[in-house]
Amino acid sequence: MVIDVGPLRTAPEFRLVLAAQAISMLGTHLTVVAVNLQVYQLTGSSLQVGAVGLVFGVALLIGILSGGVVADRADRRVIAVATRAAVVVVFVGLAVNAALPTPHLWVVYVAAVLAGGINGLGAPALMALVPALVGPERLAAAAALTALSIQVGAVIGPAMAGLIAAGPGLAVCFALDAVCFVISAVLLWLLAPVPPPDVAEDRRPIRSIVEGFSFVRRDRVVGGVLLIDTLAMVTAMPYALFPELASEHFGGGSQTVGLLYSAPAVGALLAALVSGWAGRVRDTGVVLIGAVLLWGVAISCVGLTASLWVALAALVVAGLADTTSEIVRRALIQQRTPDGLQGRVGSLWLAQGTLAPNVGNMAAGVLARSLSAPLVPVLGGVVCVVAVATLTVRMPGLRRARLSDPVDLRAVDADSRRVSDATAPDHLGGERI
């Protein structure tokens, strides 16, 4: 049950990647809570909170799809470092805006577009680094350690943000995020150069994207992994409601908001710490489905209680279920994807994993305008359970998925390129990258 730290012993460069992710995620969660607090303070609207998240998600989607192609064609280390350095400027701008006597809402929206696009461009490259660093037999362990590094920041970041917002102010949150990303960029720069896979050197951009989509469409496990998380996040994502729930339902302030955002991260951290089973469990697909169903049930419980502590406990369970699902999903995708497609398939996974929660937050904000805020997560959790149960029946291949099953990646890669050549148009336009 104890987390497998084998990749840390055998892959020194993976340690750098893990440290870079942990410090950047600490800063990211500082900013997420600070932005949501700032938008709610300026507008008093959960819909506006969800709208900022949706704008960020759309920009992130565009950046990720572009970044997936670039990650399979260029030095992945350089891409990760350059994008982290560039986004520092955005966080500095948010800090300056927050320090003004009257912060501008439009600055937050512009920052969401820029941060989303830049982070999206670099995210696939960072994800694509891992399989080559740890090897196929350590993918589940690496996924658990990655989740742990993310959740350490997710536990500390929101709680820090609530305390800082109630004290020094939101500008300090954004400034600390800038510092975190500077440190992250320095750590990644210490990696050795990572030349692009040879198989992607002579592919046109649009044809490359088609190749990634073709692979996901044909591989029922990878496609099912993307779809099941999309259903869960779109139907049962209540994070945009936390400022309103904290003030109107639980009678708290900024510190209560911080606790609500931190609680899922506590559960996620626990899931990562006891993830030693992940690489050895037999029925991986069944574990994935069970984890997503548990997420839906836990989110419903958040809206059913008037007790802050019961709601926090339910969010801890939700975080545990979500990270269990994430560990399994990340390992399955990286196991079944050839190195030459890691950037593009990883970009689709990252796009889904970010855009779907933002769509879900936007939907929750819209529903909260006509329904009571506590009722929204109740309905969302119920819909999530029904949708996932239906998907499970219709996609038996997802239930049978196992990390222990060997995958011939060379055959998969050759087959994917043949399919994309057959489906892509002959004249795609544009110059070769």
Secondary structure, DSSP 8 states (H G I E B T S, - for coil): -----HHHHH-HHHHHHHHHHHHHHHHHHHHHHHHHHHHHHHH--HHHHHHHHHHHHHHHHHHHHHHHHHHTTS-HHHHHHHHHHHHHHHHHHHHHHHHSSS--HHHHHHHHHHHHHHHHHHHHHHHHHHHHHH-GGGHHHHHHHHHHHHHHHHHHHHHHHHHHHHTT-HHHHHHHHHHHHHHHHHHHHTS------GGGTT--HHHHHHHHHHHHHH-HHHHHHHHHHHHHHHHS--GGGHHHIIIIIS---HHHHHHHHHHHHHHHHHHHHT-TTTTT-S-HHHHHHHHHHHHHHHHHHHHH---HHHHHHHHHHHHHHHHHHHHHHHHHHHHHS-GGGHHHHHHHHHHHHHHHHHHHHHHHHHHHHHS-TTHHHHHHHHHHHHHHHHHHHH-HHHHT--TTS---HHHHHHHHHHHHHHHS-S---S---
